[in-house]
Amino acid sequence: MNNDIMKFLNIEDKDIIISKILIDGNTKEIHLEKVLKVEFCPACSSRMHSKGKYIRKINHPILQDGFQLKLIVAQRKWRCTNPQCNLYFNDQFNFISKYKQSSNITPYMILNEMKNIHITTADVAKRYNISDTAVHYIFLQYLDVKRLPLPEIISVDEVFLDIDFKHRYALVIMDFNTLEIVDILPNRWEETTNAYFLSIPLEERKNVKYLICDMYNPYINYTKRYFPNSIAVVDSFHVVAWITRKIRYYINNVKKKFQARDYKLYEEACKRNNRPIDSKNIPVSKEVYLLNNFKWLILENVDNIDYQHELRYNHKLKAYLNTYDYEKMFFQLDDKFMDIRRLKEKYIEFNKTKEKDLNKIEILLNDLIDLYDRSSLAMFKEFSEILKKHKQEVINSFIYITDNKENERRLSNGPMEGYNRTPKDFKRNSRGLSNFEYARSRLIWSNRKNEPVLSIPKSKQEVYKFKK
């Protein structure tokens, strides 16, 4: 029976016996000790004398059945009977280390728990009955996260960690094919990227064929500075996001005009009725209501709008309306709205093309640039200049590659944009971050599938070397 329990506890030590098992509330105590046998001195081979026992309480979180499991280990103390030797030692147990209050399996279970980026150190500490600091230390002690070899296609983007001035925006490097994080740099400063990338052998950097990024010029220049055999690819999402941001800004300016009009009318009404002016209680006009709640009619891709014919009563507008009615009212608010959506949709249509001939893509893009350049709208004239500046990088975004599963994929920062949610959630769940090394290791550990664990954990000096 004892042997079965020992196997269940994952304790591989044939010399251990269980003396008793106690249950007190939600705490289960298993008392262990070594089988009593004659001991001989390893130094002089004289017989050893038992000097009694001392008790150690060890956390051993192998049971996850609602109980807090504690192993009560009775360790005998032995002294050599040879007065010229007088060697002293204690019983040794394979599953615990000297001075530790948790069994040797605990760190590996903690590391496994922390594969889930949404679990905090406080959650793990509570589950394993240790302190937050101990979880933090164990995590850094058993992992030495290195960068991966540079792949042919890399995606780069910054993520807001806001640890301190030096670690405000971390630079994430991702393998486009495997979706694994190659590395995370503390910031995107030139001195940091120079020291990092130039320390990588040139032959390895020559392996990079494509660098996918947004329209941030230093990223695009990485191809010239660090990766001589690569070309830059501007992610289509960021191009669309640029014009969408300009449209939002224009809508907000239109809304401000109506709000200024509403405030003036409210102020005049207050004066006529001898009432105090309360800026927090200005009535929301129909125009402001539409601009607040229906701007998606211009921002959303037309193909994605679900036009509903069914009439539904709107209490604010006091009318039965459908999608077409809202669209008509919204576009009547400004005579440029219709033209803005039409020109925006031209780029959406271009971006969705299935054309793979880059020469034809260039012709289509040149036509768009000319169209926007002739527009009377300032935002599209500026958009025309942006497209001219990054024309080749935009054209490169229409390159398709075949992955390991023989699937064709267009080059984009879509995987990176999907991943960027993870650091944000991690930062929010952690209620802020204070240690970049821990944040980097935790983010990469949760992302990689086969990251190794150290067989010999790092020393305290190695763990906290970043503090020097």
For each residue, the residues with C-beta under 8 A, 3 or more apart:
1: 4 5
2: 5 6 17 18
3: 6 7
4: 1 7 8
5: 1 2 8 9 18 30
6: 2 3 9 11 13 16 18
7: 3 4 10
8: 4 5 62
9: 5 6 30 60 62 63 71
10: 7 62 95 105
11: 6 16 32 94 95
12: 94 95
13: 6 16 93 94 95
14:
15: 34 35 37
16: 6 11 13 32 33 34 35 93
17: 2 32 33 34 35
18: 2 5 6 21 30 31 32
19: 31 32 33 74
20: 31
21: 18 28 29 30 31
22: 28 29 31
23: 27 28 29 67
24: 27 29
25:
26: 66 67 68
27: 23 24 67 68 70
28: 21 22 23 63 67 68 69 70
29: 21 22 23 24 70 71 72
30: 5 9 18 21 69 70 71 72
31: 18 19 20 21 22 71 72 74
32: 11 16 17 18 19 71 72 73 74 93
33: 16 17 19 53 73 74 75 76 91
34: 15 16 17 75 76 91 93
35: 15 16 17
36: 76
37: 15
38: 47
39: 47 48 50 78
40: 45 46 47 48
41: 44 45 46 47 48 80 82 85 87
42: 45 87
43: 80 85 87
44: 41 80 82 84 85 87
45: 40 41 42
46: 40 41 80 81 82 85
47: 38 39 40 41 81
48: 39 40 41 78 79 80 81
49: 78 79 80 81
50: 39 76 77 78
51: 76 77 78 79
52: 76 77
53: 33 74 75 76 77
54: 74 75 77 90
55: 72 73 74 75
56: 72 73 75 96 101
57: 70 71 72 73 101
58: 70 71 72 73 96 100 101 102 103
59: 69 70 71 101 102 103 106 128 129 130
60: 9 69 70 71 95 102 103 105 106
61: 64 69 102 105 106 109 127 128 129
62: 8 9 10 69 103 105 109
63: 9 28 67 69
64: 61
65:
66: 26
67: 23 26 27 28 63
68: 26 27 28 129
69: 28 30 59 60 61 62 63
70: 27 28 29 30 57 58 59 60
71: 9 29 30 31 32 57 58 59 60 103
72: 29 30 31 32 55 56 57 58
73: 32 33 55 56 57 58 93 96
74: 19 31 32 33 53 54 55
75: 33 34 53 54 55 56 90 91 93
76: 33 34 36 50 51 52 53 90 91
77: 50 51 52 53 54 88 89 90
78: 39 48 49 50 51 88 89 90 91
79: 48 49 51 86 87 88
80: 41 43 44 46 48 49 85 86 87 88
81: 46 47 48 49
82: 41 44 46 85 86
83: 86
84: 44
85: 41 43 44 46 80 82
86: 79 80 82 83
87: 41 42 43 44 79 80
88: 77 78 79 80
89: 77 78 92
90: 54 75 76 77 78
91: 33 34 75 76 78
92: 89
93: 13 16 32 34 73 75 96
94: 11 12 13 104
95: 10 11 12 13 60 103 104 105
96: 56 58 73 93 100 103 104
97: 100 104
98:
99:
100: 58 96 97 103 104
101: 56 57 58 59 130
102: 58 59 60 61 106 107 128 130
103: 58 59 60 62 71 95 96 100 106
104: 94 95 96 97 100 107
105: 10 60 61 62 95 108 109
106: 59 60 61 102 103 109 110 128 130 138
107: 102 104 110 111 138 141 142 457
108: 105 111 112 142 453
109: 61 62 105 106 112 113 128
110: 106 107 113 114 124 128 135 138 139
111: 107 108 114 115 138 139 142 143 445 453
112: 108 109 115
113: 109 110 116 119 124 127
114: 110 111 119 121 124 135 139 442 445 446
115: 111 112 445 446
116: 113 119 446
117: 422 425 426 442 443 446
118: 425 426 429
119: 113 114 116 123 124
120: 123 124 429 430
121: 114 124 125 132 135 136 139 430
122: 125 126 132
123: 119 120 126 127
124: 110 113 114 119 120 121 127 128 135
125: 121 122 128 129 130 131 132 134 135
126: 122 123 129
127: 61 113 123 124
128: 59 61 102 106 109 110 124 125 135
129: 59 61 68 125 126
130: 59 101 102 106 125 134 135
131: 125 134 135
132: 121 122 125 135 136
133: 136 137
134: 125 130 131 137 138
135: 110 114 121 124 125 128 130 131 132 138 139
136: 121 132 133 139 140 435 438
137: 133 134 140 141 463
138: 106 107 110 111 134 135 141 142
139: 110 111 114 121 135 136 142 143 438 441 442 445
140: 136 137 143 437 438 441 458 463
141: 107 137 138 454 457 458 463
142: 107 108 111 138 139 453 454 457 458
143: 111 139 140 441 445 451 453 454
144: 454 458
145: 440 441 444 445 451
146:
147: 173 182 183
148: 151 175 180 181 182 183
149: 204 207
150: 154 182 200 204 205 207 208
151: 148 154 175 176 177 178 182 207 208
152: 177 207 208 209 210
153: 175 176 177 208 209 210 212 401 411
154: 150 151 173 174 175 176 182 208 210 211 212
155: 173 174 175 176 211 212 213 413 415 416
156: 171 172 173 174 211 212 213 219 222 416
157: 171 172 174 213 214 413 416 417 420
158: 169 170 171 172 188
159: 169 170 172 420 423 424
160: 168 169 423 424 427
161: 167 168 169 170 423 427 433 436 439
162: 167 168 427 432 433
163: 166 167 168 433 434 435 436 439
164: 167 168
165: 168
166: 163 186 187
167: 161 162 163 164 170 186 187 436
168: 160 161 162 163 164 165 187
169: 158 159 160 161 187 188
170: 158 159 161 167 184 185 186 187 423 436 439 440
171: 156 157 158 184 185 186 187 188 192 193
172: 156 157 158 159 181 184 416 419 420 423
173: 147 154 155 156 181 182 183 184 185
174: 154 155 156 157 179 180 181 182 415 416 419
175: 148 151 153 154 155 178 179 180 181 182
176: 151 153 154 155 179 210 212 411 415
177: 151 152 153 401 403 404
178: 151 175
179: 174 175 176 415 419
180: 148 174 175 447 448 449
181: 148 172 173 174 175 184 419 443 444 447 448
182: 147 148 150 151 154 173 174 175
183: 147 148 173 444
184: 170 171 172 173 181 440 443 444
185: 170 171 173 188 192 193 196
186: 166 167 170 171 192 436 440
187: 166 167 168 169 170 171 192
188: 158 169 171 185 192 193 218
189: 192 193
190: 193 194 218
191: 194 195
192: 171 185 186 187 188 189 195 196
193: 171 185 188 189 190 196 197 218 222 226
194: 190 191 197 198 225
195: 191 192 198 199
196: 185 192 193 199 200
197: 193 194 200 205 222 225 226
198: 194 195 226
199: 195 196
200: 150 196 197 204 205
201: 204 205
202: 205 206 228
203: 206 207
204: 149 150 200 201 207
205: 150 197 200 201 202 208 226 227 228
206: 202 203 227 228 229
207: 149 150 151 152 203 204 229
208: 150 151 152 153 154 205 211 227 229 230
209: 152 153 229 230 231
210: 152 153 154 176 230 231 233 396 399 401 411
211: 154 155 156 208 219 220 222 223 227 230 231 232 233
212: 153 154 155 156 176 233 235 411 412 413 416
213: 155 156 157 216 219 220 222 232 233 234 235 413
214: 157 219 234 235 238 413
215: 220 234 238 239 242 386 390 393
216: 213 219 220
217: 220 221
218: 188 190 193 221 222
219: 156 211 213 214 216 222 232
220: 211 213 215 216 217 223 232 234 390 393
221: 217 218 224 225
222: 156 193 197 211 213 218 219 225 226 227 230 232
223: 211 220 226 227 228 230 231 232
224: 221 228
225: 194 197 221 222
226: 193 197 198 205 222 223
227: 205 206 208 211 222 223 230
228: 202 205 206 223 224
229: 206 207 208 209
230: 208 209 210 211 222 223 227
231: 209 210 211 223 392 396
232: 211 213 219 220 222 223 392 393 396
233: 210 211 212 213 393 396 397 399 411 412
234: 213 214 215 220 238 239 390 393 394 396 397
235: 212 213 214 238 239 397 412 413 414 417
236: 239 240 351 394 397 412
237: 240 241 412 413 414 417
238: 214 215 234 235 241 242 413
239: 215 234 235 236 242 243 347 351 386 387 390 394
240: 236 237 243 244 347 348 351
241: 237 238 244 245
242: 215 238 239 245 246 383 386
243: 239 240 246 247 344 347 379 380 383
244: 240 241 247 248 299 344
245: 241 242 248 249
246: 242 243 249 250 379 382 383
247: 243 244 250 251 298 299 340 344 379
248: 244 245 251 252 295 299
249: 245 246 252 253
250: 246 247 253 254 336 340 379
251: 247 248 254 255 291 295 298
252: 248 249 255 256
253: 249 250 256 257
254: 250 251 257 258 291 333 334
255: 251 252 258 259 287 288 291 292
256: 252 253 259 260
257: 253 254 260 261
258: 254 255 261 262 285 287 288 291 333
259: 255 256 262 263 282 288
260: 256 257 263 264
261: 257 258 264 265 285
262: 258 259 265 266 282 283 284 285 288
263: 259 260 266 267 279 282
264: 260 261 267 268
265: 261 262 268 269
266: 262 263 269 270 277 282 283
267: 263 264 270 271 277
268: 264 265 271 272
269: 265 266 272 273 275
270: 266 267 273 274 275 276 277
271: 267 268 274
272: 268 269
273: 269 270
274: 270 271
275: 269 270
276: 270
277: 266 267 270
278: 281 282
279: 263 282
280:
281: 278
282: 259 262 263 266 278 279
283: 262 266
284: 262 288 289 292 316
285: 258 261 262 288 289
286: 289 290 316 317 329
287: 255 258 290 291 333
288: 255 258 259 262 284 285 291 292
289: 284 285 286 292 293 316 317
290: 286 287 293 294 326 329 330 333
291: 251 254 255 258 287 288 294 295 330 333
292: 255 284 288 289 295
293: 289 290
294: 290 291 297 326 327 329 330
295: 248 251 291 292 298 299 330
296: 299 300
297: 294 300 305 326 327 330 331
298: 247 251 295 330 331 337 340 341 344
299: 244 247 248 295 296
300: 296 297 304 305
301: 304 305 345 348
302: 305 341 345 348
303: 348
304: 300 301
305: 297 300 301 302 323
306: 323
307: 322 323 324
308: 312 322 323
309: 322 323 324
310: 322
311: 320 321 322
312: 308 320 321 322
313: 319 320 321
314: 317 318 319 320 321
315: 318
316: 284 286 289
317: 286 289 314 321 329
318: 314 315
319: 313 314 325
320: 311 312 313 314
321: 311 312 313 314 317 325 326
322: 307 308 309 310 311 312 325 326
323: 305 306 307 308 309 326 327
324: 307 309 327 328
325: 319 321 322 328 329
326: 290 294 297 321 322 323 329 330
327: 294 297 323 324 330 331
328: 324 325 331 332
329: 286 290 294 317 325 326 332 333
330: 290 291 294 295 297 298 326 327 333 337
331: 297 298 327 328 334 337 338 341
332: 328 329
333: 254 258 287 290 291 329 330 337
334: 254 331 337
335: 338
336: 250 339 340 377
337: 298 330 331 333 334 340 341
338: 331 335 341 342
339: 336 342 343 375 377
340: 247 250 298 336 337 343 344 377 379
341: 298 302 331 337 338 344 345
342: 338 339 345 346
343: 339 340 346 347 371 372 375 377 380
344: 243 244 247 298 340 341 347 348
345: 301 302 341 342 348 349
346: 342 343 349 350 368 371
347: 239 240 243 343 344 350 351 368 383
348: 240 301 302 303 344 345 351 352
349: 345 346 352 353
350: 346 347 353 364 365 368
351: 236 239 240 347 348
352: 348 349
353: 349 350 361 364 398
354:
355: 360 361 364 398
356: 398 400
357: 360 361
358: 361 362 395 396 398 399
359: 362 363
360: 355 357 363 364
361: 353 355 357 358 364 365 395 398
362: 358 359 365 366 391 395
363: 359 360 366 367
364: 350 353 355 360 361 367 368
365: 350 361 362 368 369 387 391 394 395
366: 362 363 369 370
367: 363 364 370 371
368: 346 347 350 364 365 371 372 387
369: 365 366 372 373 384 387 388 391
370: 366 367 373 374
371: 343 346 367 368 374 375
372: 343 368 369 375 380 381 383 384 387
373: 369 370 381 384
374: 370 371
375: 339 343 371 372 380 381 384
376:
377: 336 339 340 343 380 381
378: 381 382
379: 243 246 247 250 340 382 383
380: 243 343 372 375 377 383 384
381: 372 373 375 377 378 384 385
382: 246 378 379 385 386
383: 242 243 246 347 372 379 380 386 387
384: 369 372 373 375 380 381 387 388
385: 381 382 388 389
386: 215 239 242 382 383 389 390
387: 239 365 368 369 372 383 384 390 391 394
388: 369 384 385 391
389: 385 386
390: 215 220 234 239 386 387 393 394
391: 362 365 369 387 388 394 395
392: 231 232 395 396
393: 215 220 232 233 234 390 396 397
394: 234 236 239 365 387 390 391 397
395: 358 361 362 365 391 392 398
396: 210 231 232 233 234 358 392 393 399 411
397: 233 234 235 236 393 394 410 411 412
398: 353 355 356 358 361 395 410
399: 210 233 358 396 410 411
400: 356 408 409 410 411
401: 153 177 210 408 409 411
402: 406 407 408 409
403: 177 406 407 409
404: 177
405:
406: 402 403
407: 402 403
408: 400 401 402
409: 400 401 402 403
410: 397 398 399 400
411: 153 176 210 212 233 396 397 399 400 401
412: 212 233 235 236 237 397 415
413: 155 157 212 213 214 235 237 238 416 417
414: 235 237 417 418
415: 155 174 176 179 412 418 419
416: 155 156 157 172 174 212 413 419 420
417: 157 235 237 413 414 420
418: 414 415 421
419: 172 174 179 181 415 416 422 423 447
420: 157 159 172 416 417 423 424
421: 418 424 425
422: 117 419 425 426 443 446 447
423: 159 160 161 170 172 419 420 426 427 439 443
424: 159 160 420 421 427 428
425: 117 118 421 422 428 429
426: 117 118 422 423 429 430 433 439 442 443
427: 160 161 162 423 424 430 432 433
428: 424 425 431
429: 118 120 425 426
430: 120 121 426 427 433
431: 428
432: 162 427
433: 161 162 163 426 427 430 436 438 439
434: 163
435: 136 163 438 439 466
436: 161 163 167 170 186 433 439 440 466
437: 140 440 441 466
438: 136 139 140 433 435 441 442
439: 161 163 170 423 426 433 435 436 442 443
440: 145 170 184 186 436 437 443 444
441: 139 140 143 145 437 438 444 445
442: 114 117 139 426 438 439 445 446
443: 117 181 184 422 423 426 439 440 446 447
444: 145 181 183 184 440 441 447 448 451
445: 111 114 115 139 143 145 441 442 448 451
446: 114 115 116 117 422 442 443
447: 180 181 419 422 443 444
448: 180 181 444 445 451
449: 180
450:
451: 143 145 444 445 448
452:
453: 108 111 142 143
454: 141 142 143 144 457 458
455:
456:
457: 107 141 142 454
458: 140 141 142 144 454 462 463
459: 462 463
460: 463 464
461: 464 465
462: 458 459 465
463: 137 140 141 458 459 460
464: 460 461 467
465: 461 462 468
466: 435 436 437
467: 464
468: 465
